[in-house]
Amino acid sequence: MDLRKLKTLIDLVSESNISELEITEAEGKVRIVKGGVATVAMAPVAAAPAAPAAAPAATTAPAAAEPAAPAEPAGKVIKSPMVGTFYRAASPGAKPFADVGQQIKEGEAVCIIEAMKIMNEIEADCSGRILRILCENGQPVEFGQPLFIVE
């Protein structure tokens, strides 16, 4: 998808009442989310694990983080069971469910994924210590996307 087409889509979203737009074409998938500032993230549709697509930013906002690379450090991966928006805490000022270095138990809530305005607590499927948190607060996540690495 060329930059002129992306700019046109971003302008249309920012001038309309639409808060989110996702388009899939042969070259890739584009998702534009309006939250004060429009951002764009591109990912290839038939993704080859070799090179992730570039994520151009429409404004000065940082582009969405790319999904974790296949070569992750040793450990158990907690993956997203659904598509939605990742949140580390129950509310903006609240303490995060899990931090790097924290011991967690199987069945303990580690994050929330918002899907269709419903907040879903995601529970750990294993016990251990959090080595890495792979998503940023407020980041859109896909089904099966790695969220945490547990030792």
N, C-alpha and C positions, 0 to 999 in steps of 0.2 A: 504494500500500500504506500503510495507516495505521500510526501509531506503536505502537499496542497490539499489532498483529500482529507488527511488527518486534521489539518487546521480548520477546514470547513466543518467537519463533524464536531470538533471542539466548540467552535463558534455557535453551531446550532444547539448543542446541549446547554451551553452557558446562557443563551438567550431564551431558552424555553423553560417549561415547568418540569421537564424530564430531569431526574436526579441521577440516572445511570443508563448507559447505552453499551451494548455489547454486539459486535459484528464479527462474523466469521466468514472469511474468504479463502480462496485457494492459497494465498501467500501467508496467511496467519489470522490470528484472532486479536481484535482490538477491544478493550474495555475502557470506557470513559466514565468516571464517577465524579459527580459534582458535589463538593462539600466545601464551599467557599472558594476553592481553587480547583479547576479542572486538571486532571492528570491522565496520562495515557500510558498503557502498558501493552506491548505487543509480544505475542508468543507464537511460534510456528504451530500450525494445526497438526501436521504429521511430524512431530518433533523427533529429530535425530539427536541422540544424547551428546553429540560432539560440541555444538555451539549454540548457546541460547540466543534468542533474538535480542536486538538492542531495544531499549525502552526509552524513546525520546520523550522529553517533557515539554508540554505545551506552554508552560509558564515557568516561573522560577521555582516551582515546587519540585521536590525530588521525585523521581519515577519510582513506581512500585518495585519492591525487591523481587528478584528472580527466585523461583523455587530452588531448593537445595540441590547441589550437584550430586551425581550418583556416587562419587567417591567420598563417603562420609566416614568419620572416625568410628572405630569399633564401639559397639554399644547397641542397646535396644532403641528402636525408633518408635515414637508415638506419632501416629499419623492422623490426619483429619478424617473423621467418619462422614463428613458432609461438606458441601459447598456453603460458604458464608463469609462472615467477617470475624477475624480472630481478635479476641480481647484477653489480656493477661489478668484483669481484675474485674470484679463485679460492677464497679462504678469508676469514673475517672479519678477520684481521689483515694480510692480504696487500695489496700495492700494487695500486691499480686498473689495469685494462687500459688505460683511456683517461681523460684529464682534459681539462677545458676548456683550449683553447689548444695542446694537444698535436698534433703532426703525426702522421698515420697514413698507412699505405700500404694499397692494395687487397689484400685477403686476410689482413690482420693482425687478430688477435682483438681485439674492442673490449668484449665483455661475455660473460656466461654467462646462458643461460636454462635454468632447471631445469624439466623436464617429466617427470612420472611417475618421479621420483627419479633421472632421468638428467640430468647436467650437459652442456649443449650449448654449445660455444664459438661465438659469433656473430662472423663475420668481416666486415670492412668491404667494401662493394661498390664503393668509390671511394677515391681518395687525397685528402688535404687536411688542414685544421686543424679540430679540434673546436670549434664555436662554442657549442653548448649540449648539455647532457645533459638529456633530457626525462623521465627516470624516476628514482625514488628506489630505493635499494638495498632489496631484499626486496619490491618492489611487484609485484603480479600484472600481467601484460601480455597483451594480446589479439593475435591474428594481424593483421599489418599496422599495428599501433600504432607511431607514430614513437618512436624511442629516442634518436637523435642527430641534430644538424644539423651538417653538414660544409661548410666554405667551399671 
